[in-house]
Amino acid sequence: MHRNLLGKTLLLLFLVGASADCSSRAQVLCELVCDCRHCSDHGEITMCAEYSRQEDMADAYGCSDAWLAFTICVEEKGTCDETMAEFSAIENGIKDRCAAERLGLHNCILAASAHGGFRIE
């Protein structure tokens, strides 16, 4: 009984610590995506870490405003396909509702990078 309680307590502390490393914008995206995909705790931590990495990269290249615009667009225009358990700003598999913001972020990073930027999820 005590071992089980200790294990749950350690897991909770790990999750809180991992979430604390996730920026507020990354956390918003993570929650939207994971609510739709029904992520496991580990999946949510991994997802948040990836969005935080992308945000750190944008910040390192001086593209924080472009990152903010992109994430706000995804938050406002993204939808959850309940059947596929997929959150996206892509409409009918064709039209990207955040294409301008995605391109703006990509171009900002590309202009500042000697390595051609990074892929935006």
C-alpha positions in Angstrom: 0.0 0.0 0.0 2.7 2.5 1.0 4.8 1.5 -2.1 1.9 2.2 -4.4 1.2 5.6 -2.7 4.9 6.5 -2.9 4.9 5.6 -6.6 1.9 7.7 -7.4 3.3 10.6 -5.4 6.6 10.4 -7.3 4.8 10.3 -10.6 2.7 13.3 -9.7 5.8 15.2 -8.7 7.5 14.3 -12.0 4.4 15.4 -14.0 4.2 18.7 -12.1 7.9 19.3 -12.7 7.7 18.4 -16.4 4.7 20.7 -16.8 6.6 23.5 -15.1 9.3 23.3 -17.8 6.6 23.8 -20.5 6.0 27.5 -21.5 2.5 28.8 -21.4 2.1 28.9 -25.2 3.5 25.4 -25.5 1.2 24.2 -22.7 -1.8 25.7 -24.5 -1.0 23.8 -27.7 -0.2 20.6 -25.8 -3.5 20.7 -23.9 -5.4 21.3 -27.2 -3.7 18.4 -29.0 -3.7 16.0 -26.1 -7.3 16.6 -25.2 -8.2 15.7 -28.7 -5.7 12.7 -29.0 -6.4 11.5 -25.4 -2.6 11.5 -24.7 -1.2 9.4 -21.9 0.7 11.3 -19.2 4.0 10.4 -20.8 2.6 11.4 -24.2 1.5 14.8 -22.9 5.0 15.4 -21.3 6.6 14.5 -24.6 4.3 16.7 -26.6 4.8 19.6 -24.3 8.6 19.2 -24.5 8.4 19.2 -28.3 6.4 22.4 -28.4 8.7 24.0 -25.9 11.7 23.0 -28.1 10.1 24.6 -31.1 9.4 27.7 -29.1 12.9 27.9 -27.8 14.2 27.5 -31.4 12.0 30.3 -32.6 13.1 32.5 -29.7 16.8 31.7 -30.4 16.3 33.0 -34.0 14.5 36.1 -32.9 11.1 34.8 -34.1 9.1 34.9 -30.9 6.4 37.2 -32.5 6.0 34.8 -35.4 5.8 31.8 -33.0 3.1 33.7 -31.0 1.1 34.5 -34.1 1.3 30.9 -35.3 0.3 29.4 -31.9 -2.6 31.8 -31.5 -3.8 30.9 -35.0 -3.6 27.2 -34.2 -5.4 27.8 -30.9 -8.2 29.8 -32.6 -8.6 28.0 -35.9 -7.6 24.5 -35.0 -10.2 21.8 -34.6 -10.4 18.3 -33.2 -11.5 15.5 -35.5 -13.1 13.3 -32.9 -13.2 10.3 -35.3 -9.5 10.5 -36.1 -8.5 11.9 -32.7 -6.4 14.5 -34.4 -6.2 18.2 -33.7 -5.2 20.4 -36.7 -5.7 23.7 -38.4 -6.0 21.8 -41.7 -9.5 21.9 -43.2 -10.7 18.9 -45.2 -7.2 17.6 -45.5 -6.4 20.4 -47.9 -6.6 24.0 -46.6 -4.3 25.1 -43.9 -6.1 27.8 -41.9 -2.8 28.9 -40.5 -0.7 28.8 -43.7 0.3 32.5 -43.5 1.4 32.2 -39.9 3.2 28.9 -40.5 5.0 30.4 -43.5 5.8 33.6 -41.6 7.4 31.6 -38.8 9.2 29.3 -41.2 10.6 32.3 -43.2 11.7 34.1 -40.1 13.7 31.1 -38.9 15.0 30.4 -42.4 16.2 34.0 -42.7 18.1 33.8 -39.4 19.4 30.2 -39.8 22.5 29.1 -41.6 21.0 25.5 -41.6 17.6 26.2 -43.2 15.4 26.4 -40.1 13.3 23.6 -38.7 10.1 21.8 -39.4 7.0 23.3 -37.8 4.4 20.8 -36.6 
